[in-house]
């Protein structure tokens, strides 16, 4: 798989400045600003309801926002769908998978931008779809209806479709949802490989702080719609920050891949003195 080059290589892949998202009287994002360099992987973290998915949708051009959102040198909200599909691929948290469609045909939807109007998929398109199914460990399942897949398999086929789109940027909304630990590693290892070898730029939302810290190059922490921390993993994932934003008791363990965020149990009551038990 080759990742298309972006124009103007000196500029960031994604530049967000002073972004607000309002729905009615609710402010879902408030003055969010950050940049992502080409070939970097930024994970957006934060508690439930922090605005992670809202921000991802704004980056994909699917959520109206105020401020500046520039992806690959363009405002995605102003692009035609085919032009936007050439720039960024998106894997939603709950992708729509038509039950009776074959797995291979669903992955081929990622090749739509390469197919001329009233045309059909080429041999190259078919080969790419098969390669993507192999990459996500679904080789040999192309003829199965989507409705027969498990939750984890459905997640992986959605990622295969996005990769088949062959864009320089990939947006992933909770990519490890419904995956067991082995397939979590396979999916994230694949994305990491494409970042390192093909220059793919990735933005993901992640609830698992340990996975976010192990795979991402940088983190953006949202809380109540605001960016409260952004930078290198070690600067964002600290016990104090996690306790303050998540209201959680954690300790961080250094590993070769980065910090592991481990929840700690509430302290036990002091043990009862056996002598007191005997005298009761």
RASULWO-V978732 format. One record per backbone hydrogen bond with DSSP energy under -1.0 kcal/mol. NH is the residue of the N-H (numbers start at 1). CO is the residue of the C=O. E is the energy in kcal/mol with one decimal. If there is no record, write none. Layout:
NH:CO:E
NH:CO:E
This chain:
11:8:-1.8
13:36:-1.5
14:36:-1.7
15:70:-2.7
16:34:-3.1
17:68:-2.5
19:32:-2.3
20:66:-2.3
21:29:-1.6
23:26:-2.7
26:23:-2.1
28:21:-2.4
29:21:-1.5
30:225:-3.2
32:19:-2.1
34:16:-2.1
36:14:-2.6
40:37:-1.8
42:202:-2.6
43:218:-2.1
44:204:-3.6
45:220:-2.7
50:47:-1.8
55:51:-2.2
56:52:-2.0
57:53:-2.4
58:54:-1.8
59:55:-2.0
60:56:-1.5
62:57:-2.5
66:20:-2.9
68:17:-2.5
70:15:-2.5
71:74:-3.5
72:13:-3.4
74:71:-1.2
78:75:-2.0
79:76:-1.1
84:80:-2.8
85:81:-2.3
88:84:-2.3
89:169:-2.3
91:171:-2.6
101:98:-1.3
103:144:-2.2
104:142:-2.6
106:102:-2.1
107:103:-2.1
108:104:-1.9
110:107:-1.7
111:108:-2.1
112:109:-1.6
114:111:-1.9
115:112:-1.4
119:116:-2.7
126:122:-2.0
127:123:-2.5
128:124:-2.7
129:125:-2.3
130:126:-2.1
131:127:-2.3
132:128:-2.4
133:129:-2.0
134:130:-1.8
135:131:-2.1
136:132:-1.6
137:134:-1.5
138:133:-3.4
141:138:-1.8
144:141:-1.6
146:101:-2.5
147:99:-2.3
148:145:-1.8
149:146:-1.8
154:150:-2.4
155:151:-1.8
156:152:-2.0
157:153:-2.2
158:154:-1.6
159:155:-1.7
160:156:-2.3
161:157:-2.0
162:158:-1.8
163:159:-2.5
164:160:-2.1
166:163:-1.5
170:201:-2.6
171:89:-3.1
172:203:-2.6
173:91:-2.5
174:205:-1.2
177:174:-1.6
179:176:-2.0
184:180:-2.4
185:181:-1.9
186:182:-1.9
187:183:-2.5
188:184:-2.5
189:185:-2.9
190:186:-2.0
191:187:-2.2
192:188:-2.6
193:189:-2.5
194:190:-2.1
195:191:-2.1
196:192:-2.3
197:193:-2.7
198:194:-1.7
200:194:-1.7
201:168:-2.4
202:40:-2.5
203:170:-2.3
204:42:-2.1
205:172:-2.4
206:44:-2.1
212:208:-2.3
213:209:-2.3
214:210:-1.9
215:211:-2.1
216:212:-1.9
217:41:-2.4
218:41:-1.8
219:231:-2.7
220:43:-2.4
221:229:-3.2
222:45:-2.9
223:226:-2.5
225:50:-1.7
226:223:-1.5
228:221:-2.4
229:221:-1.1
231:219:-2.2
236:232:-1.4
237:233:-3.0
238:236:-1.5
242:238:-2.6
243:239:-2.4
244:240:-2.3
245:241:-2.6
246:242:-2.5
247:243:-1.1
251:262:-2.2
253:260:-2.4
258:255:-1.3
260:253:-2.7
262:251:-2.7
264:249:-2.3
277:273:-1.8
278:274:-2.1
279:275:-1.5
